[in-house]
Amino acid sequence: MNYRKAPFSIKNLNLSIPDGKITVILGPSGCGKTTLLRIIAGLIQPDSGEVKYDGVDMENTPPKERGIGMVFQNYALYPHFTSKSNILSYFFFKKKTPELDKMAKEKYRKTSQLMGVDIAYLLDRKPTHLSGGEKQRVALGRCITRDPALFLLDEPFSNLDQKLRGKYRVNLKTLLGHFKITTVYVTHDQQEALLLADIIAVMNVGRIEQVGTYEEIYNNPKSIFAADFLNLDMDTPAINLIDGEYISEEIKEMIVGVRPEDIEVYQEEKDNYIQGRIVDIRPIPIKNATILKIKIDKNEIYVRTALKENLLAGSEVWLHFKKYHIFETKSGQRVRSYSEN
């Protein structure tokens, strides 16, 4: 699929969304996540390529006939409806039948139950009397009751405070699991991706860098971007990058990437280990960890090790990489990895 508009273009993008699973599109702001979501929804037509649902090309199928439930950042609630009516609005425009009424009641009951008391007090209020976060909750509830075949979510919790955001992530995961809704969820928040995703697609300037579980991408990144972008531990950079010559002459034209937790530090000299000097020590007792900044010639790397009291700034140390990745310098693509395990 291709889509060319400033400031970036989506080129040669291929992505399969597994049935009944949550696929999270994870990437920095401005990389094309929302554009991709709108292409899937049919709100934007790609310049070339196909969007297929169950193998059927959707080119001539308008958005309203695609069986999609969408929650975008602007809410799009009906201003003259109460919150409860907004949640049930999908059923208002259908021909009334006993089966439809039964479905509406069951969907509303289950949605209200799983979303909890935080939405109950909003039900008689109209959108003009709701905060941004409250509107988002109503929009989410409305989307779920539509019985969508595909659920598209564009950072639906961005306007909630941290406490509510954490709670609703868990509730949403339970809700989607209960209804087994195929979901595409867009976010730049890695913690959100880790909590919600069955599959993560890492996106960068209009292209998909890598698709897999969080563990698969973290342990075997396909590129420097993917390796550097996934980082739940904000105490250190995600990965250290140094010239390959420190490992071997054979890879001196390559870049070596090593995670801070994959480096062993020794205070006595060891043959074939990399020599460095500690320039900063930051103990984190609550995590039973010490963060070391170590200088290797002109390179600075970070090491996460167990809490130690016998390390001093300025000390010479010798480093051993238990696991590392080798990347091409020009493309940034991973060539291979080394691991002792």
C-alpha positions in Angstrom: 0.0 0.0 0.0 1.2 3.5 -0.8 0.0 7.0 0.3 2.0 10.1 -0.5 1.3 13.3 1.3 3.6 15.8 3.0 5.4 15.6 5.4 5.9 11.8 4.8 4.7 9.0 2.6 3.6 5.5 3.3 5.4 3.2 0.9 5.3 -0.5 0.4 3.4 -1.1 3.7 2.2 -4.6 4.4 0.4 -5.4 7.6 -1.9 -8.3 8.5 -4.3 -7.9 11.5 -5.0 -11.2 13.3 -8.7 -12.0 13.9 -9.9 -11.5 17.5 -6.5 -10.0 18.7 -5.4 -6.5 19.7 -2.7 -5.1 17.3 -1.1 -2.0 18.6 0.5 0.4 16.1 3.3 1.9 18.1 5.5 4.8 17.0 6.5 8.4 17.7 4.3 11.3 17.0 4.0 12.2 13.3 5.1 8.8 11.9 1.8 8.1 10.2 -0.1 6.0 12.7 -3.4 7.9 12.5 -3.1 8.1 8.7 -2.8 4.3 8.5 -5.8 4.0 10.8 -7.9 6.3 8.6 -6.8 4.3 5.5 -8.0 1.1 7.2 -11.3 2.8 8.0 -11.8 4.1 4.4 -11.6 7.7 5.4 -8.5 8.2 3.3 -8.0 6.4 0.0 -4.4 5.1 -0.7 -2.7 6.1 -3.9 -2.1 2.4 -4.7 -2.5 -0.9 -3.0 -5.4 -2.7 -1.3 -7.2 -2.8 2.1 -8.7 -6.2 2.5 -11.2 -7.5 5.1 -11.2 -11.3 5.3 -9.6 -11.3 1.8 -12.2 -8.9 0.3 -10.9 -5.6 -1.3 -12.6 -2.7 0.4 -11.9 -0.1 -2.3 -15.6 0.3 -3.3 -17.0 -0.2 0.3 -17.8 3.0 2.1 -16.7 3.4 5.8 -20.2 3.0 7.1 -20.6 -0.5 5.5 -17.2 -1.8 6.8 -18.5 -2.9 10.2 -16.0 -0.6 12.0 -16.2 0.9 15.4 -13.9 4.0 15.7 -12.8 6.1 18.6 -10.7 9.0 17.4 -9.2 11.9 19.4 -12.1 14.3 18.6 -14.8 12.1 20.1 -17.6 12.9 17.5 -20.5 12.5 20.0 -24.0 13.5 19.1 -24.4 16.9 21.0 -28.2 16.6 21.5 -28.0 13.0 22.9 -27.4 12.1 26.5 -24.4 9.9 27.2 -26.6 6.8 27.4 -28.3 7.7 24.1 -24.9 8.2 22.5 -23.7 4.8 23.7 -26.8 3.2 22.3 -27.0 5.4 19.1 -26.1 2.6 16.8 -29.4 0.8 17.6 -31.5 4.0 17.2 -30.9 3.9 13.4 -31.8 0.3 12.9 -35.2 -1.3 12.3 -36.7 -2.2 15.7 -36.9 -6.0 16.3 -37.1 -8.0 19.5 -33.7 -9.5 18.7 -32.2 -6.1 18.2 -33.6 -4.8 21.5 -32.2 -7.9 23.3 -28.8 -7.3 21.7 -28.8 -3.6 22.6 -29.7 -4.4 26.3 -27.0 -7.1 26.5 -24.3 -4.9 24.9 -25.2 -2.0 27.1 -25.3 -4.1 30.3 -22.0 -5.8 29.6 -20.3 -2.5 28.5 -21.6 -0.6 31.6 -20.6 -3.5 33.8 -17.0 -3.7 32.5 -16.5 0.0 32.3 -17.7 0.4 35.9 -19.1 3.1 38.0 -16.9 5.8 36.4 -19.4 6.0 33.5 -22.6 5.4 35.4 -22.8 9.0 36.7 -22.4 10.4 33.2 -25.3 8.7 31.5 -27.9 11.5 31.9 -25.5 14.2 30.8 -25.0 15.6 27.3 -21.6 16.2 25.7 -21.6 19.9 26.5 -21.5 19.0 30.2 -18.7 16.5 29.9 -15.0 17.0 30.3 -12.6 15.8 27.5 -11.9 12.6 29.4 -15.6 11.9 30.1 -16.4 12.4 26.4 -13.7 9.9 25.6 -15.2 7.3 27.9 -18.7 7.8 26.4 -17.2 7.5 22.8 -15.5 4.2 23.9 -18.7 2.8 25.3 -20.6 3.8 22.1 -18.0 2.1 19.9 -18.2 -1.2 21.8 -22.0 -1.4 21.7 -22.0 -1.1 17.9 -20.9 -4.8 17.7 -18.1 -3.9 15.3 -16.2 -6.5 13.3 -13.2 -4.2 13.6 -12.4 -1.8 16.3 -10.1 1.2 15.6 -8.7 3.2 18.5 -6.6 6.3 18.1 -5.0 7.0 21.5 -8.4 6.9 23.3 -7.0 7.6 26.8 -4.8 10.6 25.9 -7.1 13.0 27.8 -7.4 10.9 30.9 -5.3 11.5 34.0 -2.6 8.8 34.8 -4.7 7.0 37.4 -7.8 6.7 35.2 -5.6 5.8 32.2 -4.1 2.8 34.0 -7.6 1.6 35.1 -9.2 1.9 31.7 -6.3 0.1 30.0 -7.1 -2.9 32.1 -10.9 -2.5 31.6 -10.5 -2.2 27.8 -8.3 -5.3 27.6 -11.0 -7.2 29.6 -13.8 -5.8 27.4 -12.1 -6.6 24.1 -11.2 -10.1 25.3 -14.9 -10.7 26.3 -16.3 -9.7 23.0 -13.3 -11.0 21.0 -13.2 -7.9 18.8 -10.4 -7.6 16.3 -8.7 -4.3 17.3 -6.2 -1.9 15.8 -5.0 0.5 18.5 -2.7 3.5 17.9 -0.4 4.9 20.6 3.0 6.3 21.2 2.9 5.1 24.8 5.1 1.9 25.2 3.5 1.0 28.6 0.1 1.1 27.0 1.3 -1.1 24.1 2.8 -3.6 26.6 -0.4 -3.9 28.6 -2.8 -4.1 25.7 -1.1 -5.7 22.7 -1.2 -9.2 21.5 0.8 -8.0 18.6 2.9 -4.8 18.2 3.7 -3.1 14.9 6.5 -0.6 15.4 6.1 2.3 12.9 8.6 4.9 11.7 8.0 7.6 9.1 5.4 5.8 7.1 6.8 2.3 7.3 6.4 -0.7 9.5 9.8 -1.5 11.1 8.9 -4.7 12.8 5.9 -6.8 13.9 5.8 -9.2 16.8 5.2 -9.5 20.5 6.9 -7.0 22.8 9.4 -9.7 23.9 10.1 -10.7 20.3 10.9 -7.1 19.2 12.9 -6.3 22.4 15.0 -9.4 22.3 15.5 -9.6 18.5 15.1 -6.1 17.0 15.2 -5.9 13.2 16.7 -2.4 13.1 18.4 0.2 15.3 15.1 2.2 15.3 13.1 -0.8 16.7 15.9 -1.5 19.2 16.1 2.1 20.4 12.4 2.8 20.4 11.3 0.1 22.8 12.3 1.1 26.3 10.2 0.6 29.4 13.2 1.4 31.8 13.6 5.2 31.5 16.6 5.1 33.9 18.8 4.3 30.9 18.8 4.5 27.1 17.1 1.4 25.5 20.4 0.3 23.9 24.0 1.3 23.7 25.5 1.7 20.2 29.3 1.4 19.7 31.6 0.7 16.8 32.0 -3.0 15.9 35.8 -2.8 16.1 35.5 -3.0 19.9 34.2 -6.6 19.4 36.1 -7.8 16.4 38.1 -6.6 13.4 35.6 -8.6 11.3 32.8 -6.2 12.1 34.7 -2.9 12.4 32.4 -1.4 9.7 29.3 -2.4 11.6 27.5 -1.0 14.7 27.1 -3.1 17.8 24.0 -2.6 20.0 24.0 -3.9 23.6 21.2 -3.5 26.2 22.3 -1.9 29.6 21.2 -5.1 31.4 23.4 -7.3 29.1 26.7 -5.9 30.2 28.8 -7.4 33.0 31.3 -5.2 34.9 34.6 -6.4 36.4 37.0 -4.4 38.4 40.0 -6.7 37.7 41.6 -6.8 34.2 40.4 -9.6 31.9 41.8 -10.6 28.5 39.7 -9.8 25.5 37.2 -7.7 27.6 36.5 -4.0 26.8 38.3 -1.5 29.0 36.4 1.5 30.2 36.2 4.1 33.0 33.3 4.9 35.2 32.3 8.5 34.9 29.0 8.4 36.9 27.3 6.1 39.4 23.6 6.3 40.2 22.3 3.9 42.8 18.6 3.1 42.7 17.9 1.2 46.0 14.2 0.8 45.4 15.0 -1.2 42.3 18.1 -2.9 43.8 20.0 -1.5 40.9 23.0 0.7 40.1 23.2 2.7 36.8 26.7 3.2 35.6 27.9 5.6 32.9 31.1 4.3 31.5 33.4 5.9 29.0 35.1 3.7 26.3 37.5 6.0 24.5 35.0 8.6 23.0 32.0 6.4 23.5 29.7 6.6 26.6 27.6 3.6 27.5 25.1 2.8 30.3 25.1 -0.3 32.4 22.4 -1.6 34.7 23.8 -3.8 37.3 22.9 -5.1 40.8 23.1 -2.6 43.7 26.9 -2.2 44.5 28.7 -0.1 47.0 32.3 -0.8 46.0 32.3 1.0 42.7 33.9 4.4 42.5 33.7 7.1 39.8 37.0 7.3 37.9 37.7 3.6 38.4 38.9 1.5 35.5 36.6 -1.4 34.7 36.4 -4.3 32.1 33.2 -5.0 30.3 31.8 -8.3 29.0 28.7 -8.3 26.6 26.5 -11.3 27.3 24.3 -10.5 24.4 24.6 -8.0 21.5 23.2 -7.2 18.1 25.2 -6.3 15.0 23.6 -3.7 12.6 24.6 -2.4 9.2 25.9 1.1 9.5 24.1 2.5 6.5 20.7 0.9 6.7 20.5 0.3 10.4 19.2 -3.2 9.8 20.2 -6.0 12.1 22.6 -8.5 10.5 22.8 -11.0 13.3 22.9 -11.3 17.1 25.2 -13.0 19.6 24.1 -14.5 22.9 25.7 -16.7 25.5 22.4 -18.5 26.1 
